[in-house]
């Protein structure tokens, strides 16, 4: 993935997190969502964390290698 695609995906993941956070605050008792929004938030944060690490890897050029691989 290029830096542009990674940046767009990162912004999208953060937007999904923000939307689910906003939607959770607007929760009405008696009308539960199909998928609990906390799971959407956790998934979006994990995706955002992975994409942020990938973005750092792209910009710095550093690649993680396992320590015991020879």
Phi and psi restraints in degrees (value plus and minus 20) as a CYANA .aco file:
   2 UNK   PHI    -103.7   -63.7
   2 UNK   PSI     154.6   194.6
   3 UNK   PHI     -88.2   -48.2
   3 UNK   PSI     -52.3   -12.3
   4 UNK   PHI     -88.9   -48.9
   4 UNK   PSI     -66.2   -26.2
   5 UNK   PHI     -84.5   -44.5
   5 UNK   PSI     -60.8   -20.8
   6 UNK   PHI     -83.9   -43.9
   6 UNK   PSI     -62.1   -22.1
   7 UNK   PHI     -84.6   -44.6
   7 UNK   PSI     -62.0   -22.0
   8 UNK   PHI     -84.5   -44.5
   8 UNK   PSI     -62.7   -22.7
   9 UNK   PHI     -85.8   -45.8
   9 UNK   PSI     -57.3   -17.3
  10 UNK   PHI     -85.0   -45.0
  10 UNK   PSI     -64.6   -24.6
  11 UNK   PHI     -84.5   -44.5
  11 UNK   PSI     -57.9   -17.9
  12 UNK   PHI     -85.2   -45.2
  12 UNK   PSI     -63.0   -23.0
  13 UNK   PHI     -83.2   -43.2
  13 UNK   PSI     -60.1   -20.1
  14 UNK   PHI     -89.5   -49.5
  14 UNK   PSI     -53.2   -13.2
  15 UNK   PHI     -88.5   -48.5
  15 UNK   PSI     -58.9   -18.9
  16 UNK   PHI     -83.7   -43.7
  16 UNK   PSI     -60.8   -20.8
  17 UNK   PHI     -82.1   -42.1
  17 UNK   PSI     -66.5   -26.5
  18 UNK   PHI     -84.6   -44.6
  18 UNK   PSI     -60.2   -20.2
  19 UNK   PHI     -85.2   -45.2
  19 UNK   PSI     -62.2   -22.2
  20 UNK   PHI     -89.5   -49.5
  20 UNK   PSI     -52.6   -12.6
  21 UNK   PHI     -85.8   -45.8
  21 UNK   PSI     -63.9   -23.9
  22 UNK   PHI     -84.7   -44.7
  22 UNK   PSI     -61.3   -21.3
  23 UNK   PHI     -86.9   -46.9
  23 UNK   PSI     -53.5   -13.5
  24 UNK   PHI     -87.3   -47.3
  24 UNK   PSI     -53.7   -13.7
  25 UNK   PHI     -90.7   -50.7
  25 UNK   PSI     -43.7    -3.7
  26 UNK   PHI    -112.6   -72.6
  26 UNK   PSI      -4.2    35.8
  27 UNK   PHI     -82.3   -42.3
  27 UNK   PSI     116.5   156.5
  28 UNK   PHI    -135.9   -95.9
  28 UNK   PSI     105.1   145.1
  29 UNK   PHI     -78.9   -38.9
  29 UNK   PSI     121.2   161.2
  30 UNK   PHI      71.1   111.1
  30 UNK   PSI     -25.0    15.0
  31 UNK   PHI    -151.6  -111.6
  31 UNK   PSI      52.3    92.3
  32 UNK   PHI     -94.5   -54.5
  32 UNK   PSI     127.8   167.8
  33 UNK   PHI     -94.8   -54.8
  33 UNK   PSI     139.1   179.1
  34 UNK   PHI     -84.0   -44.0
  34 UNK   PSI     -64.3   -24.3
  35 UNK   PHI    -134.5   -94.5
  35 UNK   PSI     105.3   145.3
  36 UNK   PHI     -78.0   -38.0
  36 UNK   PSI     114.5   154.5
  37 UNK   PHI     -88.5   -48.5
  37 UNK   PSI     -41.0    -1.0
  38 UNK   PHI     -85.1   -45.1
  38 UNK   PSI     -52.6   -12.6
  39 UNK   PHI     -90.3   -50.3
  39 UNK   PSI     -55.3   -15.3
  40 UNK   PHI     -86.6   -46.6
  40 UNK   PSI     -61.2   -21.2
  41 UNK   PHI     -84.4   -44.4
  41 UNK   PSI     -65.6   -25.6
  42 UNK   PHI     -83.5   -43.5
  42 UNK   PSI     -63.3   -23.3
  43 UNK   PHI     -83.4   -43.4
  43 UNK   PSI     -62.3   -22.3
  44 UNK   PHI     -85.4   -45.4
  44 UNK   PSI     -57.5   -17.5
  45 UNK   PHI     -87.9   -47.9
  45 UNK   PSI     -58.4   -18.4
  46 UNK   PHI     -84.9   -44.9
  46 UNK   PSI     -64.1   -24.1
  47 UNK   PHI     -83.1   -43.1
  47 UNK   PSI     -61.9   -21.9
  48 UNK   PHI     -84.1   -44.1
  48 UNK   PSI     -58.1   -18.1
  49 UNK   PHI     -85.7   -45.7
  49 UNK   PSI     -63.8   -23.8
  50 UNK   PHI     -84.6   -44.6
  50 UNK   PSI     -62.6   -22.6
  51 UNK   PHI     -87.8   -47.8
  51 UNK   PSI     -55.0   -15.0
  52 UNK   PHI     -85.6   -45.6
  52 UNK   PSI     -60.3   -20.3
  53 UNK   PHI     -84.7   -44.7
  53 UNK   PSI     -59.0   -19.0
  54 UNK   PHI     -86.4   -46.4
  54 UNK   PSI     -58.7   -18.7
  55 UNK   PHI     -84.2   -44.2
  55 UNK   PSI     -61.0   -21.0
  56 UNK   PHI     -84.7   -44.7
  56 UNK   PSI     -60.1   -20.1
  57 UNK   PHI     -83.6   -43.6
  57 UNK   PSI     -59.6   -19.6
  58 UNK   PHI     -87.6   -47.6
  58 UNK   PSI     -64.8   -24.8
  59 UNK   PHI     -93.3   -53.3
  59 UNK   PSI     -54.9   -14.9
  60 UNK   PHI    -111.0   -71.0
  60 UNK   PSI     -43.4    -3.4
  61 UNK   PHI      64.8   104.8
  61 UNK   PSI     -18.5    21.5
  62 UNK   PHI    -102.2   -62.2
  62 UNK   PSI     119.1   159.1
  63 UNK   PHI    -145.0  -105.0
  63 UNK   PSI     112.8   152.8
  64 UNK   PHI     -97.1   -57.1
  64 UNK   PSI     113.7   153.7
  65 UNK   PHI    -145.0  -105.0
  65 UNK   PSI     122.5   162.5
  66 UNK   PHI     -79.3   -39.3
  66 UNK   PSI     121.5   161.5
  67 UNK   PHI     -91.7   -51.7
  67 UNK   PSI     -44.7    -4.7
  68 UNK   PHI    -124.4   -84.4
  68 UNK   PSI      -1.0    39.0
  69 UNK   PHI    -112.5   -72.5
  69 UNK   PSI     105.2   145.2
